[in-house]
C-alpha cells in the first residue's frame, strides 16, 4: 500500500513550511515501509567551519519520516512529531546527504521510525535519528 515518488514529491511540496522546502529536499525512492530523500549540498546550509548544519540534518530526518509514514499508510494524513533523537557521527562538507527513513512500527495512533543520514560522496554515515509521530487522521 505504498505511494509513488511523484505522490511523495506532492506531499513534500503541499505540506511543509516554506523554510523546509528551501532545503531543496527531493524524494529518491519510496517503498512499503521507507523513503529515501536527498538533501543537496548548499553553502547556505553550512555553519561556521563549512560543515552542513545539524539543524538542516534534523529537519531532513523529520521530513523523511513524514514521507516514510505516508508510504506505509498508503497516503498522507495529518501527523505530528512527538519525539526526535539525533546522534551526529561526522561532519558533511561539500556533499549531498541521502536520508533513509524506515518505519519500524505503524500503529493506529503512533508511528516509529529509524533514520540514517549518509554522506553521499564518502558513503559514510553522518548521523542517525529516531522519531515518534502521533497520527491524527
Residue pairs with C-beta under 8 A, 6 or more apart in sequence:
1 32
1 72
1 73
1 74
2 30
2 31
2 32
2 71
2 72
2 74
3 11
3 30
3 70
3 71
3 74
3 75
4 30
5 27
5 28
5 29
5 30
8 27
8 30
8 35
8 67
8 70
8 71
9 26
9 27
11 66
11 67
11 70
11 76
12 21
12 25
12 26
12 27
12 63
12 67
13 21
15 66
15 76
16 63
16 66
20 59
20 63
23 39
23 42
23 45
23 56
23 59
23 60
23 63
24 39
24 40
24 42
25 37
25 38
25 39
25 60
25 63
25 64
25 99
26 37
26 38
26 40
27 35
27 36
27 37
27 67
28 36
28 37
28 38
28 98
29 35
29 36
30 36
30 67
30 68
30 71
31 71
32 71
32 72
33 68
33 71
33 72
33 102
33 103
33 106
34 68
34 71
34 100
34 101
34 102
34 103
35 64
35 67
35 68
35 70
35 71
35 100
35 101
36 64
36 98
36 99
36 100
36 101
37 60
37 63
37 64
37 67
37 98
37 99
37 101
38 96
38 97
38 98
38 99
38 120
39 52
39 56
39 57
39 60
39 96
39 97
39 98
39 99
39 117
40 96
41 52
41 92
41 94
41 95
41 96
41 97
45 52
45 53
45 56
46 52
46 53
46 93
47 53
47 54
49 91
50 93
50 94
51 91
51 92
51 93
52 91
52 92
52 93
52 97
52 126
54 86
54 88
54 127
57 86
57 88
57 92
57 97
57 117
57 126
57 127
58 84
58 86
58 129
60 97
60 99
60 117
61 84
61 86
61 99
61 101
61 115
61 117
61 127
61 129
61 131
62 81
62 84
62 131
63 99
64 99
64 100
64 101
64 115
65 81
65 101
65 111
65 113
65 115
65 131
65 133
66 76
66 79
66 133
67 101
68 101
68 102
68 103
68 113
69 79
69 103
69 106
69 111
69 113
69 133
69 135
70 76
70 77
71 103
72 103
72 106
72 111
73 106
73 135
77 135
77 136
77 137
78 135
78 136
78 137
79 111
79 133
79 134
79 135
79 136
79 137
80 133
80 134
80 136
81 131
81 132
81 133
82 110
82 132
82 133
82 134
83 130
83 131
83 132
84 129
84 130
84 131
84 132
85 129
85 130
85 131
86 127
86 128
86 129
87 127
87 128
87 129
88 126
88 127
89 124
89 125
89 126
89 127
89 128
90 119
90 124
90 125
90 126
91 126
92 119
92 126
94 121
95 119
95 120
95 121
95 122
96 120
96 121
97 117
97 118
97 119
97 120
97 126
98 117
98 118
98 120
99 115
99 116
99 117
99 118
100 115
100 116
100 118
101 113
101 114
101 115
101 131
102 113
102 114
102 115
103 111
103 112
103 113
104 112
104 113
104 114
105 111
105 112
106 112
107 135
108 135
109 134
109 135
110 132
110 133
110 134
110 135
111 132
111 133
111 135
112 130
112 131
112 132
112 133
113 130
113 131
113 133
114 128
114 129
114 130
115 128
115 129
115 130
115 131
116 125
116 127
116 128
117 125
117 126
117 127
117 128
117 129
118 124
118 125
118 126
119 125
119 126
